[in-house]
Amino acid sequence: MENYSMRIIPRIFLRYYELIEDEMISQDEKQLIKLAFTLLNKRIEKNISQDEMAERTGLSKSVISRMETFSSIPSSLTLTKYASELGMELVLVDRELYKMWNTKNKSIMEK
């Protein structure tokens, strides 16, 4: 896993920041990119290889790779399987409630 991280991760970080700053990409697509990036970071944190993740989720390694390199938009089923294997849940939250929660937590973190 260490070799993978040393070779691939810097390129993925660079690609992530390029896409987030790209004005031609919609906000909806940027949200999916952020979600995929969060899931990738969690997989790496748990030291799970793409091969192992493919085996655990039943997804092909190519589907996982395309999602993690932001070269395709994953389906909700793909995201759900991937997140579930990492001990995470995909949850929809009312935007206004999220904004209120986010604002409240930012002010707590600044103290």
Residue pairs with C-beta under 8 A, 6 or more apart in sequence:
1 44
1 47
1 49
4 49
4 50
5 44
9 44
12 37
12 40
12 68
12 69
12 70
15 69
15 70
16 33
16 37
16 70
19 25
19 30
19 33
19 70
20 30
20 33
20 34
25 33
29 73
32 73
32 74
33 70
35 79
35 90
36 67
36 68
36 70
36 74
36 79
37 70
39 67
39 68
39 79
39 82
39 83
39 86
39 88
40 68
42 86
42 88
43 53
43 68
43 82
43 86
46 86
48 56
48 85
48 86
50 61
50 64
50 65
50 68
51 61
53 59
53 64
53 82
53 85
54 60
54 61
54 63
54 64
56 85
57 64
57 81
57 82
57 84
57 85
58 81
59 78
59 81
59 82
63 74
63 78
64 82
66 72
66 74
67 74
67 78
67 79
67 82
74 82
76 90
79 90
80 90
83 89
83 90
93 101
